[in-house]
Amino acid sequence: MGNLGIGELVVIAIIALVVVGPTRLPELARGVGNAVRAFQDALRGSKHE
């Protein structure tokens, strides 16, 4: 994950909580997770072709 430490991840999480709000944060996290999974699947698929 690069050079991100625990402190930086906590700051990013707090900023996301303030910007998005606590009610939409789980929805946003789920969407980001799905996008990352789809991207990884696409990368794996292109290696096997």
N, C-alpha and C positions, 0 to 999 in steps of 0.2 A: 504494500500500500504506500510505497514511497517513503518519504521522510516525515509522515504524520505521526505524532505521538499522541498519548492519551489526552494531554492538555489541549492540543489543537482540536481533537475530535469532540471534546466536551464543549469548547467554544463554538464550533460549527453546529452542534446539536442545540445549544441555547439560542443561537441566532435563528436557526430554522424554526424553533418553537415560537419565538417572538414574531417572526415574519409570517409563518403559515397559520399558527394558532394550534392549540392543543386538540381541537376537534378534527382538523383535517390532516394532522401530522401522520397518523397511521395509514391513511389513504395514500398520502404522498410517498411514504416509505414503501408501501406495497407496490406502487407503480414503478418506483425506481428499481426495486428488486426484480420485478418482472422484466423491465427493460434490460437490466444487466444480464439476466439469465438468457434472454433472447439473443443478446449480442454474443455471449459466450457460446451458445448453441450454434449461431451462424459461423463463428470462427472455427469451431470444431468440425462443422459440416464442410467448410471449404478446404480443410486440411485433408479430409478423407477422399476428396474427389480426384 
